């Protein structure tokens, strides 16, 4: 087991097929380190790459951010989402493409968690709800990495889930010696993403391990459970994990407050169904995803 864990960590440090930082991101990182950088300056760099511009605008206008009006310029997107979120979207753009093309159910689950996390963060009046939304979008990044880089282990994980009725995370730990949260932490650290994003990705199953961003981590944990219970997309197994007591105490939400959010989330998930089909280049079907 320890040998497998070492092999996995070593391969993660030398990833080739998942996104390394393209030149535009290197330039953006320098700009972001300069206190004098403005949204307009940043937008000028992004807009030199038409594909990147299209991706940023498509994401910012999608239902999981839920802005009431259409955003037509990158500079407006930066003002609304903030530098950290824009940078993260750019770095992880190819991850989204991989999820859309290879695992639509995991992509839909991730979109759903992003939407739920954003609604919860706004309800709790967190300072940067868009960053929590983005953390929700990337919370299962480690699963994408396992499927893309370790297909031989993914088959073993899927078999354990199916035959022994394990949660995906339990099967990952048994096969790899670490779970998708830890893989997400290792990768996002390599990308130098802010801790505000890293902690919810790393610890959405182990809220007690979060140090600085406990509430954000608790929100992503709760959002994950809500979307699993809803039956929107799939996180890799058919079961709903138990709610972490520490997360519930941290958030101090009442059951009726959650219930109040449900109609809004229902509408948001329906909108996301259209977004998913648009990203796939498909046509909108008659039946939106069922929820449990």
C-alpha positions as CSV (number, residue, x, y, z in Angstrom):
1,X,0.0,0.0,0.0
2,X,2.8,2.5,1.0
3,X,4.6,1.6,-2.3
4,X,1.4,2.4,-4.3
5,X,1.0,5.7,-2.5
6,X,4.6,6.7,-3.2
7,X,4.1,5.8,-6.9
8,X,0.9,7.8,-7.1
9,X,2.5,10.9,-5.5
10,X,5.6,10.6,-7.7
11,X,3.4,10.4,-10.9
12,X,1.3,13.4,-9.7
13,X,4.5,15.5,-9.5
14,X,5.3,14.6,-13.1
15,X,1.9,14.9,-14.7
16,X,2.0,15.3,-18.5
17,X,-1.6,14.8,-19.7
18,X,-3.3,17.1,-17.2
19,X,-2.9,20.8,-17.5
20,X,0.4,22.3,-16.9
21,X,0.4,26.1,-16.7
22,X,0.2,27.6,-20.2
23,X,2.2,30.7,-21.0
24,X,-0.9,33.0,-20.6
25,X,-1.3,31.7,-17.0
26,X,2.3,32.4,-16.2
27,X,1.9,35.9,-17.4
28,X,-1.4,36.2,-15.4
29,X,0.3,34.9,-12.3
30,X,2.9,37.7,-12.5
31,X,0.1,40.3,-13.0
32,X,-1.8,38.9,-10.0
33,X,1.3,39.4,-7.9
34,X,1.4,43.1,-8.7
35,X,-0.7,45.3,-6.5
36,X,-1.2,47.8,-9.3
37,X,-2.8,45.3,-11.6
38,X,-6.4,46.2,-12.6
39,X,-9.2,44.0,-14.0
40,X,-8.8,45.8,-17.4
41,X,-5.1,44.9,-17.5
42,X,-5.9,41.3,-16.7
43,X,-8.7,41.2,-19.2
44,X,-6.3,42.4,-22.0
45,X,-4.1,39.4,-21.4
46,X,-6.9,36.9,-21.3
47,X,-8.6,38.4,-24.4
48,X,-5.5,37.7,-26.5
49,X,-6.6,34.1,-26.3
50,X,-9.9,33.7,-28.0
51,X,-10.5,30.1,-26.8
52,X,-9.8,31.1,-23.2
53,X,-12.0,34.2,-23.4
54,X,-14.9,32.0,-24.7
55,X,-14.4,29.6,-21.8
56,X,-14.3,32.3,-19.1
57,X,-17.4,34.0,-20.4
58,X,-19.3,30.7,-20.8
59,X,-18.4,29.7,-17.2
60,X,-19.3,33.1,-15.7
61,X,-22.6,33.1,-17.4
62,X,-23.5,29.6,-16.4
63,X,-26.2,28.8,-13.8
64,X,-23.9,27.7,-11.0
65,X,-22.7,31.3,-10.5
66,X,-26.3,32.5,-10.9
67,X,-25.7,36.2,-11.9
68,X,-29.0,37.8,-12.9
69,X,-27.7,39.5,-16.0
70,X,-25.5,38.3,-18.9
71,X,-21.8,39.2,-18.6
72,X,-20.4,40.0,-22.0
73,X,-16.8,41.1,-21.2
74,X,-13.9,39.5,-19.4
75,X,-13.2,42.6,-17.4
76,X,-16.7,42.5,-16.0
77,X,-16.3,38.8,-15.2
78,X,-13.1,39.6,-13.3
79,X,-14.8,42.3,-11.3
80,X,-17.7,40.0,-10.4
81,X,-15.7,36.8,-9.7
82,X,-12.4,38.2,-8.5
83,X,-8.8,37.4,-9.5
84,X,-8.6,34.1,-7.6
85,X,-11.6,32.5,-9.3
86,X,-10.7,33.7,-12.8
87,X,-7.1,32.4,-12.4
88,X,-8.5,29.0,-11.2
89,X,-11.0,28.8,-14.1
90,X,-8.1,29.4,-16.5
91,X,-5.8,26.9,-15.0
92,X,-8.4,24.2,-14.8
93,X,-10.1,24.8,-18.2
94,X,-8.7,21.6,-19.6
95,X,-9.9,19.6,-16.6
96,X,-13.5,20.8,-17.3
97,X,-13.1,19.7,-21.0
98,X,-11.9,16.3,-19.9
99,X,-14.9,15.9,-17.5
100,X,-17.4,17.0,-20.1
101,X,-16.1,14.6,-22.8
102,X,-15.2,11.6,-20.6
103,X,-17.4,11.6,-17.6
104,X,-20.6,13.6,-18.0
105,X,-22.2,12.2,-14.7
106,X,-19.2,13.4,-12.6
107,X,-19.2,16.8,-14.5
108,X,-23.0,17.2,-13.7
109,X,-22.3,16.3,-10.0
110,X,-19.6,18.9,-9.8
111,X,-21.7,21.6,-11.4
112,X,-24.5,20.7,-9.0
113,X,-22.2,20.9,-5.9
114,X,-20.9,24.3,-7.2
115,X,-24.4,25.6,-7.5
116,X,-25.4,24.4,-4.0
117,X,-22.2,25.6,-2.4
118,X,-22.7,29.1,-3.9
119,X,-26.3,29.3,-2.6
120,X,-25.2,28.2,0.9
121,X,-22.3,30.6,0.9
122,X,-24.6,33.5,-0.1
123,X,-27.2,32.4,2.5
124,X,-24.4,32.5,5.2
125,X,-23.2,35.9,3.9
126,X,-19.6,34.7,3.3
127,X,-17.3,37.4,1.9
128,X,-16.4,35.5,-1.3
129,X,-19.3,33.2,-2.3
130,X,-17.9,32.9,-5.9
131,X,-14.7,31.3,-4.5
132,X,-16.8,28.7,-2.6
133,X,-18.7,28.0,-5.8
134,X,-15.4,27.4,-7.6
135,X,-14.2,25.1,-4.8
136,X,-17.4,23.2,-5.2
137,X,-16.8,22.9,-8.9
138,X,-13.4,21.4,-8.3
139,X,-14.1,19.4,-5.2
140,X,-13.8,16.0,-7.1
141,X,-10.7,17.1,-9.1
142,X,-8.9,14.1,-7.6
143,X,-11.4,11.7,-9.2
144,X,-10.7,13.2,-12.6
145,X,-7.0,12.7,-12.1
146,X,-7.4,9.0,-11.0
147,X,-9.5,8.2,-14.1
148,X,-7.1,10.0,-16.5
149,X,-3.7,9.0,-15.0
150,X,-4.4,5.8,-13.1
151,X,-6.9,3.8,-15.2
152,X,-5.5,0.5,-13.9
153,X,-6.3,1.6,-10.3
154,X,-9.6,3.1,-11.3
155,X,-10.8,-0.3,-12.4
156,X,-9.9,-1.8,-9.0
157,X,-11.7,1.1,-7.3
158,X,-14.8,0.7,-9.4
159,X,-14.8,-3.1,-8.7
160,X,-14.6,-2.5,-4.9
161,X,-17.5,0.0,-5.1
162,X,-19.6,-2.4,-7.0
163,X,-18.8,-5.7,-5.3
164,X,-18.2,-4.6,-1.7
165,X,-20.7,-1.7,-1.7
166,X,-17.9,0.8,-0.6
167,X,-18.0,4.5,-0.9
168,X,-15.7,5.6,-3.7
169,X,-13.4,7.3,-1.1
170,X,-13.1,4.1,0.9
171,X,-12.2,2.1,-2.2
172,X,-9.6,4.8,-3.2
173,X,-7.9,4.6,0.2
174,X,-7.8,0.8,0.0
175,X,-6.3,0.7,-3.5
176,X,-4.1,3.8,-3.5
177,X,-3.5,4.6,0.1
178,X,-5.0,8.1,-0.3
179,X,-8.3,9.5,-1.5
180,X,-9.4,12.0,-4.2
181,X,-9.3,14.9,-1.7
182,X,-5.6,14.3,-1.0
183,X,-4.9,14.0,-4.7
184,X,-6.8,17.3,-5.3
185,X,-4.7,18.9,-2.5
186,X,-1.4,17.8,-4.0
187,X,-2.3,19.0,-7.4
188,X,-3.8,22.4,-6.4
189,X,-0.7,23.0,-4.3
190,X,1.4,22.4,-7.3
191,X,-0.7,25.0,-9.2
192,X,-0.2,27.5,-6.3
193,X,-4.0,28.0,-5.9
194,X,-5.0,29.9,-2.8
195,X,-5.7,28.0,0.5
196,X,-9.3,29.3,0.4
197,X,-9.8,27.0,-2.6
198,X,-7.4,24.2,-1.6
199,X,-8.9,23.4,1.8
200,X,-12.5,22.7,0.7
201,X,-11.2,20.6,-2.2
202,X,-8.8,18.6,0.1
203,X,-11.1,18.2,3.1
204,X,-14.7,18.1,1.9
205,X,-14.9,14.6,3.4
206,X,-12.8,15.5,6.5
207,X,-14.0,19.0,7.6
208,X,-12.2,18.7,10.9
209,X,-8.8,18.9,9.1
210,X,-9.5,22.3,7.6
211,X,-7.4,25.0,9.4
212,X,-8.2,28.4,8.1
213,X,-11.3,28.0,5.9
214,X,-13.4,25.7,8.0
215,X,-16.8,27.2,7.0
216,X,-16.0,27.1,3.3
217,X,-15.0,23.5,3.7
218,X,-18.2,22.7,5.6
219,X,-20.3,24.3,2.9
220,X,-18.7,22.2,0.1
221,X,-19.2,19.1,2.3
222,X,-22.9,19.9,2.8
223,X,-23.4,20.8,-0.9
224,X,-21.8,17.5,-1.9
225,X,-24.3,15.6,0.3
226,X,-27.3,17.6,-0.9
227,X,-26.5,17.0,-4.6
228,X,-25.9,13.3,-3.9
229,X,-29.2,13.0,-2.2
230,X,-30.8,14.9,-5.1
231,X,-29.5,12.4,-7.6
232,X,-28.0,15.0,-9.9
233,X,-25.1,13.5,-11.7
234,X,-22.9,10.9,-10.0
235,X,-19.9,11.1,-7.7
236,X,-19.0,7.5,-8.6
237,X,-21.1,5.5,-6.2
238,X,-24.9,5.5,-5.5
239,X,-24.8,6.2,-1.7
240,X,-25.2,9.4,0.3
241,X,-22.5,9.8,2.9
242,X,-23.3,10.9,6.4
243,X,-23.3,14.5,7.3
244,X,-20.2,15.5,9.4
245,X,-21.4,16.8,12.8
246,X,-18.6,19.3,12.9
247,X,-19.7,20.8,9.6
248,X,-23.3,21.1,10.8
249,X,-22.2,22.8,14.0
250,X,-19.9,25.2,12.1
251,X,-22.6,26.3,9.7
252,X,-25.4,26.7,12.3
253,X,-28.1,26.3,9.7
254,X,-31.6,25.3,10.6
255,X,-33.4,22.6,8.7
256,X,-36.1,25.1,7.6
257,X,-33.3,27.3,6.1
258,X,-32.1,24.4,4.0
259,X,-35.7,23.8,2.9
260,X,-36.1,27.4,1.8
261,X,-33.1,27.0,-0.5
262,X,-34.4,23.9,-2.2
263,X,-36.8,25.5,-4.8
264,X,-34.0,27.9,-5.8
265,X,-31.5,25.0,-6.1
266,X,-34.1,23.0,-8.1
267,X,-34.4,25.9,-10.6
268,X,-30.6,26.3,-10.8
269,X,-30.1,22.6,-11.5
270,X,-32.6,22.7,-14.3
271,X,-30.7,25.6,-15.8
272,X,-27.5,23.7,-15.4
273,X,-29.0,20.8,-17.4
274,X,-29.3,23.3,-20.3
275,X,-25.7,24.5,-19.7
276,X,-24.4,20.9,-19.7
277,X,-26.1,20.1,-23.0
278,X,-24.8,23.3,-24.5
279,X,-21.3,22.5,-23.5
280,X,-21.8,19.0,-25.0
281,X,-23.1,20.6,-28.2
282,X,-26.3,18.5,-27.8
283,X,-30.0,19.3,-27.8
284,X,-32.1,19.8,-24.7
285,X,-34.0,16.6,-23.9
286,X,-37.4,16.3,-22.5
287,X,-36.4,15.0,-19.1
288,X,-34.3,16.9,-16.6
289,X,-32.3,14.8,-14.1
290,X,-34.4,13.1,-11.5
291,X,-33.8,14.0,-7.9
292,X,-34.3,11.8,-4.9
